[in-house]
Amino acid sequence: MDKILKCALAFGLSLIAPLNSLGAVSLDSCRNMALRNNKTIRLAEEGIRSAGYEKKAAFANYLPGIDFTGGYMYNQNQIELLSEDAKLPTMSFDPATQTFKYNILTTPDGTPVKDPSTGGLIPTEVAVIPKEAMEFDTHNVFAGAFTLTQPIFMGGMIKAMNDITKYAENAAVAMKNSAVQDVVFGVDQAYWTVVSLGEKKKLAESFVALVDSLRQNVQALLDEGMATRSDLLTVQVSLNQAKIAQTKVDNGLSLARMALAQICGLPVNSDLRLADEEGPVTAEAAPQDVNMTDVYARRQDLELVRQTINILGSREKLALGMMLPKVAAVGMYSFSNPNLNHGFEKKFGGGFSVGATVTIPLWHWGRDYNHYRATKATTNAQRLMLEDLEEKVELQVNQARYSFNEAHKTYEMTLSNMASAEENLRCAQIGYQEGVLTTDDVIAAQTAWLAANSEKIDAQIGIRLCEVYLSKVLGTLGY
């Protein structure tokens, strides 16, 4: 049993190990993991699948529909057509007149004799229909019908419904693509945030080592009587501040890794190491001019609005179809028990019937026409919304391009500032060794060097983030 438990434990650890040690993960790998595990995208995919089924269901309206209707009814009373036996007068053929004449009682001279009580003629012969012969057992009635209905002209409503489902499927695809771009944008932001904090961690470690080196030099000078206790305390305070800043960067980096792992669908404690942490981050070139028509065509949020306009346009046709005549062919096979096909029979019997139905709306107090005008107004409002969104997208693109260019220029300035800060630090260290400058001067130079390097990292990552945002607003963000 112990061996079995050990084997199971080893197998479980082998499954967990890859999550805790993924190695260097590239940006594309993070994107793919996030896209596979994101539930919003999976919901959008289900929406596309649902829209596809609705499209197939709408197409089925072109085809004939077959339905079955069945029923059973129990009646308390049966049908009795006569309340008593019926006595019907008879007729005989008269060869002399070549006609049929009623068999009635007459006097010897041929005068008909009338009944004194009713005033009617008195027949000499009658045909008797028994009361029981006109009684029908309808206590238990079974009936059913198979109906086939083929639409011929429905006022364009079937085509409008098919167009609506087609545009709804396109809208679902655009919604998914928009969700994918949002996920990719979030992954890129989290990814470059981790890279930025990774670079700042290296910078914090270098700064701590730099200040600690100064502390050691000041301690040596203090031991030789060439520095004061105040100088050492000043450097010690600067070293403590550097270590605090290093701790904050370490904690921020850990949290940023957790956030990226959560977006990628991994456990938050995954040891996620990024490929861009292994080398320096390079800045990209500024973008060229863009064609706004192409941007409008690529933007999935605008595509969603365009498909909504198409859906509303088809709804106009649907509302218009409500006011037009509708024609359909109908075929039916109906049966019942009892049936009247050959008299009254206590068994199932039925037959076929074929026909056509025509429905012509005549007067509904403007209900359908007002509904048509309402859908038309909704479509116009959606078109105005699209125009407004396109104007905002153009402004958004210009703002993103300006931000990108500004980030690029900022990066170039940070390179110059960093070179100046490195030279200033070198001169301060030499001046302190020569006794010309104080420890405050060296600490100030070190702080300026730290700020210049930090600004360079921020500018590098700023270019990356601006590039990602610009790609998103241009609709070119890869996914």
Rosetta blueprint (number, residue, H / E / L):
1 M L
2 D H
3 K H
4 I H
5 L H
6 K H
7 C H
8 A H
9 L H
10 A H
11 F H
12 G H
13 L H
14 S H
15 L H
16 I H
17 A H
18 P H
19 L H
20 N H
21 S L
22 L L
23 G L
24 A E
25 V E
26 S L
27 L H
28 D H
29 S H
30 C H
31 R H
32 N H
33 M H
34 A H
35 L H
36 R H
37 N H
38 N L
39 K H
40 T H
41 I H
42 R H
43 L H
44 A H
45 E H
46 E H
47 G H
48 I H
49 R H
50 S H
51 A H
52 G H
53 Y H
54 E H
55 K H
56 K H
57 A H
58 A H
59 F H
60 A H
61 N H
62 Y H
63 L L
64 P L
65 G E
66 I E
67 D E
68 F E
69 T E
70 G E
71 G E
72 Y E
73 M E
74 Y E
75 N L
76 Q L
77 N L
78 Q L
79 I E
80 E E
81 L L
82 L L
83 S L
84 E L
85 D L
86 A E
87 K E
88 L E
89 P E
90 T L
91 M E
92 S E
93 F E
94 D E
95 P L
96 A L
97 T L
98 Q L
99 T E
100 F E
101 K E
102 Y E
103 N L
104 I E
105 L L
106 T E
107 T L
108 P L
109 D L
110 G L
111 T L
112 P E
113 V L
114 K E
115 D L
116 P L
117 S L
118 T L
119 G L
120 G L
121 L E
122 I L
123 P E
124 T L
125 E L
126 V E
127 A E
128 V E
129 I E
130 P L
131 K H
132 E H
133 A H
134 M H
135 E E
136 F E
137 D L
138 T L
139 H L
140 N E
141 V E
142 F E
143 A E
144 G E
145 A E
146 F E
147 T E
148 L E
149 T E
150 Q E
151 P E
152 I E
153 F E
154 M L
155 G L
156 G L
157 M H
158 I H
159 K H
160 A H
161 M H
162 N H
163 D H
164 I H
165 T H
166 K H
167 Y H
168 A H
169 E H
170 N H
171 A H
172 A H
173 V H
174 A H
175 M H
176 K H
177 N H
178 S H
179 A H
180 V H
181 Q H
182 D H
183 V H
184 V H
185 F H
186 G H
187 V H
188 D H
189 Q H
190 A H
191 Y H
192 W H
193 T H
194 V H
195 V H
196 S H
197 L H
198 G H
199 E H
200 K H
201 K H
202 K H
203 L H
204 A H
205 E H
206 S H
207 F H
208 V H
209 A H
210 L H
211 V H
212 D H
213 S H
214 L H
215 R H
216 Q H
217 N H
218 V H
219 Q H
220 A H
221 L H
222 L H
223 D H
224 E L
225 G L
226 M L
227 A L
228 T L
229 R H
230 S H
231 D H
232 L H
233 L H
234 T H
235 V H
236 Q H
237 V H
238 S H
239 L H
240 N H
241 Q H
242 A H
243 K H
244 I H
245 A H
246 Q H
247 T H
248 K H
249 V H
250 D H
251 N H
252 G H
253 L H
254 S H
255 L H
256 A H
257 R H
258 M H
259 A H
260 L H
261 A H
262 Q H
263 I H
264 C L
265 G L
266 L L
267 P L
268 V L
269 N L
270 S L
271 D L
272 L L
273 R E
274 L E
275 A H
276 D H
277 E H
278 E L
279 G L
280 P L
281 V L
282 T L
283 A L
284 E L
285 A L
286 A L
287 P L
288 Q L
289 D L
290 V L
291 N L
292 M H
293 T H
294 D H
295 V H
296 Y H
297 A H
298 R H
299 R L
300 Q H
301 D H
302 L H
303 E H
304 L H
305 V H
306 R H
307 Q H
308 T H
309 I H
310 N H
311 I H
312 L H
313 G H
314 S H
315 R H
316 E H
317 K H
318 L H
319 A H
320 L H
321 G H
322 M L
323 M L
324 L L
325 P L
326 K E
327 V E
328 A E
329 A E
330 V E
331 G E
332 M E
333 Y E
334 S E
335 F E
336 S E
337 N E
338 P L
339 N E
340 L L
341 N L
342 H L
343 G L
344 F L
345 E E
346 K L
347 K L
348 F L
349 G E
350 G E
351 G E
352 F E
353 S E
354 V E
355 G E
356 A E
357 T E
358 V E
359 T E
360 I L
361 P L
362 L L
363 W L
364 H L
365 W L
366 G L
367 R H
368 D H
369 Y H
370 N H
371 H H
372 Y H
373 R H
374 A H
375 T H
376 K H
377 A H
378 T H
379 T H
380 N H
381 A H
382 Q H
383 R H
384 L H
385 M H
386 L H
387 E H
388 D H
389 L H
390 E H
391 E H
392 K H
393 V H
394 E H
395 L H
396 Q H
397 V H
398 N H
399 Q H
400 A H
401 R H
402 Y H
403 S H
404 F H
405 N H
406 E H
407 A H
408 H H
409 K H
410 T H
411 Y H
412 E H
413 M H
414 T H
415 L H
416 S H
417 N H
418 M H
419 A H
420 S H
421 A H
422 E H
423 E H
424 N H
425 L H
426 R H
427 C H
428 A H
429 Q H
430 I H
431 G H
432 Y H
433 Q H
434 E H
435 G L
436 V L
437 L L
438 T L
439 T H
440 D H
441 D H
442 V H
443 I H
444 A H
445 A H
446 Q H
447 T H
448 A H
449 W H
450 L H
451 A H
452 A H
453 N H
454 S H
455 E H
456 K H
457 I H
458 D H
459 A H
460 Q H
461 I H
462 G H
463 I H
464 R H
465 L H
466 C H
467 E H
468 V H
469 Y H
470 L H
471 S H
472 K H
473 V H
474 L H
475 G L
476 T L
477 L L
478 G L
479 Y L
